[in-house]
Amino acid sequence: MRIAAFLVAAACLPALAADPKPVTATPTSKAPAPAQSGAQQAPSQAQPEADALPPPPPKIAIPDGPAVSKQELEGGLIIEDIKIGEGYEVKPGGAVVALYHGTLKESGKEFDSAFRRGEPVAFPLSGVIEGWQKGVPGMKIGGIRKLTVPAKMGYGERGAGASIPPNSDLVFIIQLEDALQVIDEKPGTGEEATNQAVAVTTYEIKDNEGKVVSKADSSNPYIWVPNELMAMTYGLEGMKVGGRRKIIVPKQMCKTNPQSQITLPADQGVTIEFDLLGVRNFGPKKGK
């Protein structure tokens, strides 16, 4: 398929590009980021009823302990590492799989907890509050970090419903379970992809044992639409046309749109290596 034809066709996408099943948002001070079909629940802004019963015990124990390192960033964000991880280090704008527990600093009242639900959440840092965007990079897989987030880096003067009043400082305990590992094998020089882009690539997907489960070469490249595959939505962001990239994908990010032509192995991560041949963006560039 000719690249020029792809760029024209991108303006007339079918419903596959739309978000089919919205879920609750990551901790964001903006509108919820586009969700993936089959995506896990992200850090929620859902509010409890006024007379709700006390929450049940967490399904996964919430970690606690003294900080082994502490730093305060400009703006008042306090980062305390309870445990230093030993795996891949998260980069700014990356995508993570994490357990988290959020409370109000003043009262200690819980407003959201993936530990209580018992399931880690996969999401990109580009879609979360500033305190997470600045406080999570530098964590390594396996690490546990406490963030004390000033209101201006959280939900500010608006708050978030009944659970988070206006001008609330927040405290998060974050346990980094996994992350999307991004390895740029060749830098590109063309248009930069956003996290809402139609992209044409060659690709090769391998399972945990190195077996190729799907591929497309330059004679018949593949067109990815927004939200088709969670890992590609996150993994394409920031890449430039002409580049080659490898992403090591946690199983929680192997979520495909039901209409996608891509089928991935069940309950395991994959490795995807791809060349970006063309892109048409529908969202702002990273950091914009």
PLY file of the C-alpha trace (Angstrom):
ply
format ascii 1.0
element vertex 288
property float x
property float y
property float z
element edge 287
property int vertex1
property int vertex2
end_header
0.00 0.00 0.00
1.42 3.40 -0.94
2.14 5.71 1.99
0.46 8.68 0.29
-2.73 6.67 -0.07
-2.55 5.80 3.61
-2.33 9.43 4.64
-5.39 10.29 2.57
-7.35 7.30 3.87
-6.52 8.23 7.45
-8.90 11.17 7.26
-11.81 8.78 6.61
-11.32 6.19 9.35
-14.10 3.74 10.33
-15.50 3.47 13.84
-12.53 1.34 14.91
-10.63 4.53 15.70
-13.23 5.55 18.25
-13.02 4.53 21.88
-15.52 1.65 22.17
-15.70 1.23 25.95
-14.70 4.23 28.06
-13.38 3.49 31.54
-12.65 5.72 34.48
-9.69 8.04 34.22
-6.17 8.01 35.55
-5.48 10.73 38.16
-5.90 13.56 35.71
-6.59 17.24 36.10
-8.01 17.26 32.58
-10.64 15.25 30.78
-10.15 11.47 30.94
-7.57 10.15 28.52
-8.95 7.89 25.74
-9.39 4.38 27.11
-8.61 1.05 25.49
-11.12 -1.65 24.75
-10.81 -4.22 27.52
-8.54 -1.92 29.52
-8.34 -2.35 33.26
-9.79 0.25 35.56
-7.40 3.17 35.89
-6.95 5.34 39.00
-10.51 6.42 39.52
-12.36 9.61 40.19
-15.54 7.69 40.99
-17.11 9.01 44.18
-18.60 6.92 47.03
-22.12 7.55 48.21
-22.35 9.93 51.15
-23.48 7.20 53.59
-21.43 4.37 52.13
-20.15 1.63 54.42
-16.42 1.53 55.26
-14.40 0.03 52.40
-13.50 -3.66 52.61
-9.94 -4.68 53.51
-7.49 -4.39 50.62
-7.04 -7.52 48.55
-3.32 -6.73 48.39
-1.52 -5.37 51.46
-0.63 -1.69 51.19
3.14 -1.40 51.70
4.56 0.74 54.46
7.97 1.45 55.88
10.67 4.09 56.28
11.98 5.98 53.27
15.38 4.94 51.98
15.64 8.17 49.99
13.76 11.46 49.93
13.74 14.52 47.70
11.57 17.57 47.19
11.13 18.88 43.68
10.36 22.40 42.58
6.71 23.15 43.28
6.61 21.17 46.53
6.31 17.60 45.22
7.88 15.24 47.76
9.24 11.89 46.56
10.09 9.19 49.11
11.34 5.79 47.98
10.32 3.02 50.36
11.95 0.39 48.14
14.27 0.86 45.18
13.38 -1.41 42.28
15.90 -3.36 40.22
14.18 -3.51 36.83
13.60 -1.15 33.91
13.60 2.56 34.85
10.52 4.53 33.85
11.19 7.51 31.58
9.20 10.77 31.46
6.04 10.23 29.41
6.30 6.45 29.72
3.55 3.92 30.42
3.35 1.83 33.57
1.55 -0.98 35.34
1.09 -0.05 38.98
-0.75 -0.63 42.21
-1.52 2.61 44.05
-3.28 3.90 47.16
-4.48 7.50 47.30
-5.39 9.47 50.43
-6.01 13.09 51.41
-2.95 14.47 53.20
-4.95 16.46 55.75
-7.34 13.75 56.93
-5.75 10.53 55.68
-9.07 9.59 54.08
-8.78 7.16 51.19
-10.26 8.25 47.86
-9.00 5.49 45.55
-6.97 2.29 45.85
-5.91 -0.34 43.33
-4.50 -2.29 46.29
-8.03 -2.56 47.66
-9.37 -3.77 44.31
-6.51 -6.25 44.07
-5.50 -5.55 40.48
-2.71 -3.37 39.03
-3.59 -0.75 36.46
-1.93 0.01 33.11
-1.83 3.63 31.92
0.41 6.26 30.28
1.95 9.03 32.37
0.95 11.54 29.70
-2.65 11.21 30.87
-2.23 11.74 34.62
-1.92 14.63 37.06
1.31 16.62 37.11
2.36 15.09 40.43
2.47 11.66 38.81
4.06 12.90 35.58
6.96 14.32 37.59
6.96 11.86 40.50
6.88 8.46 38.80
9.79 8.76 36.29
12.95 7.36 37.80
11.13 4.48 39.48
12.34 1.02 38.56
10.17 -2.07 38.22
9.71 -3.59 41.67
10.04 -0.25 43.42
7.68 1.33 45.94
7.37 5.11 46.17
5.39 7.59 48.24
4.35 10.84 46.56
3.09 13.84 48.50
1.40 15.92 45.83
0.57 19.59 46.41
-2.88 20.64 45.26
-1.54 22.64 42.33
0.03 19.44 40.95
-3.12 17.45 41.62
-6.70 18.61 41.15
-6.14 22.24 42.18
-8.98 24.61 42.93
-11.57 22.37 41.26
-11.00 19.23 43.30
-12.55 16.00 42.02
-16.12 15.50 43.14
-16.95 14.76 46.78
-13.90 12.59 47.44
-11.23 15.21 46.71
-12.16 18.72 47.93
-10.72 21.82 46.24
-7.11 22.69 47.12
-6.36 19.24 48.58
-2.83 17.95 48.97
-2.71 14.24 48.15
-0.59 11.26 49.22
-0.04 8.24 46.98
1.70 4.94 47.67
2.76 3.49 44.30
4.10 0.00 43.70
5.53 -0.36 40.21
4.60 -3.81 38.91
5.79 -3.40 35.32
6.33 -0.85 32.57
6.34 -0.56 28.81
10.01 -0.82 27.91
10.90 1.34 24.92
14.15 0.83 23.00
14.87 3.10 20.03
17.04 1.12 17.62
17.11 3.83 14.94
16.03 7.46 15.34
13.60 8.89 12.84
13.71 12.35 11.25
10.13 12.83 10.07
6.79 13.68 11.69
6.51 12.79 15.39
3.64 10.51 16.43
1.23 11.39 19.22
-0.75 8.94 21.36
-3.74 9.52 19.08
-2.37 8.78 15.64
-2.99 6.60 12.63
0.35 4.99 11.80
1.62 2.73 9.06
4.43 0.38 10.05
6.17 -2.84 9.37
6.18 -4.96 12.51
7.07 -8.29 14.06
5.44 -9.52 17.28
7.08 -12.28 19.32
5.75 -14.15 22.35
7.68 -14.83 25.57
9.49 -17.74 23.94
10.61 -15.69 20.93
8.11 -17.23 18.52
6.79 -14.85 15.85
3.01 -14.65 16.26
2.27 -11.86 13.79
4.16 -9.74 11.26
3.85 -7.30 8.37
6.69 -6.40 6.00
7.35 -3.41 3.74
5.46 -4.98 0.82
2.26 -4.96 2.85
2.64 -2.65 5.88
0.01 -2.46 8.59
-2.19 0.54 9.42
-2.70 1.08 13.16
-5.64 3.20 14.23
-5.95 4.96 17.62
-6.74 2.58 20.49
-6.40 -0.55 18.37
-3.70 -2.04 20.59
-2.95 -0.46 23.95
0.80 -1.12 23.70
1.09 0.51 20.26
-0.98 3.52 21.34
1.52 4.10 24.16
4.60 2.83 22.31
4.26 4.96 19.19
4.07 8.25 21.08
7.14 10.43 20.52
8.51 8.27 17.68
9.41 9.94 14.39
8.79 8.67 10.87
11.80 6.75 9.60
12.62 5.35 13.02
12.79 1.78 14.27
11.66 0.91 17.78
11.33 -2.17 19.97
8.85 -2.29 22.83
8.69 -4.96 25.52
5.04 -5.12 26.46
3.57 -6.20 29.84
0.62 -8.56 29.56
-1.67 -5.87 31.00
-1.01 -3.76 27.89
-1.78 -6.54 25.40
-5.31 -5.27 24.99
-6.74 -5.07 21.47
-9.86 -3.48 20.08
-12.37 -6.26 19.21
-12.32 -5.10 15.58
-8.53 -5.34 15.28
-6.92 -7.82 12.90
-4.17 -8.46 15.46
-4.44 -11.50 17.75
-2.02 -11.80 20.68
-1.22 -14.74 22.98
-3.40 -14.93 26.07
-2.12 -13.88 29.49
1.47 -13.06 28.53
3.56 -10.15 27.40
5.02 -9.74 23.93
7.87 -7.97 22.17
7.05 -5.76 19.19
9.68 -4.42 16.79
8.50 -1.97 14.14
9.52 0.68 11.60
7.36 3.82 11.38
6.70 4.55 7.69
3.99 7.21 7.95
1.75 8.93 10.49
-1.32 11.15 10.70
-1.82 12.74 14.12
-5.09 13.52 15.87
-3.70 14.70 19.21
-1.00 17.03 20.60
2.64 16.00 20.66
4.13 14.69 23.90
4.71 17.48 26.38
2.54 19.96 24.48
0 1
1 2
2 3
3 4
4 5
5 6
6 7
7 8
8 9
9 10
10 11
11 12
12 13
13 14
14 15
15 16
16 17
17 18
18 19
19 20
20 21
21 22
22 23
23 24
24 25
25 26
26 27
27 28
28 29
29 30
30 31
31 32
32 33
33 34
34 35
35 36
36 37
37 38
38 39
39 40
40 41
41 42
42 43
43 44
44 45
45 46
46 47
47 48
48 49
49 50
50 51
51 52
52 53
53 54
54 55
55 56
56 57
57 58
58 59
59 60
60 61
61 62
62 63
63 64
64 65
65 66
66 67
67 68
68 69
69 70
70 71
71 72
72 73
73 74
74 75
75 76
76 77
77 78
78 79
79 80
80 81
81 82
82 83
83 84
84 85
85 86
86 87
87 88
88 89
89 90
90 91
91 92
92 93
93 94
94 95
95 96
96 97
97 98
98 99
99 100
100 101
101 102
102 103
103 104
104 105
105 106
106 107
107 108
108 109
109 110
110 111
111 112
112 113
113 114
114 115
115 116
116 117
117 118
118 119
119 120
120 121
121 122
122 123
123 124
124 125
125 126
126 127
127 128
128 129
129 130
130 131
131 132
132 133
133 134
134 135
135 136
136 137
137 138
138 139
139 140
140 141
141 142
142 143
143 144
144 145
145 146
146 147
147 148
148 149
149 150
150 151
151 152
152 153
153 154
154 155
155 156
156 157
157 158
158 159
159 160
160 161
161 162
162 163
163 164
164 165
165 166
166 167
167 168
168 169
169 170
170 171
171 172
172 173
173 174
174 175
175 176
176 177
177 178
178 179
179 180
180 181
181 182
182 183
183 184
184 185
185 186
186 187
187 188
188 189
189 190
190 191
191 192
192 193
193 194
194 195
195 196
196 197
197 198
198 199
199 200
200 201
201 202
202 203
203 204
204 205
205 206
206 207
207 208
208 209
209 210
210 211
211 212
212 213
213 214
214 215
215 216
216 217
217 218
218 219
219 220
220 221
221 222
222 223
223 224
224 225
225 226
226 227
227 228
228 229
229 230
230 231
231 232
232 233
233 234
234 235
235 236
236 237
237 238
238 239
239 240
240 241
241 242
242 243
243 244
244 245
245 246
246 247
247 248
248 249
249 250
250 251
251 252
252 253
253 254
254 255
255 256
256 257
257 258
258 259
259 260
260 261
261 262
262 263
263 264
264 265
265 266
266 267
267 268
268 269
269 270
270 271
271 272
272 273
273 274
274 275
275 276
276 277
277 278
278 279
279 280
280 281
281 282
282 283
283 284
284 285
285 286
286 287
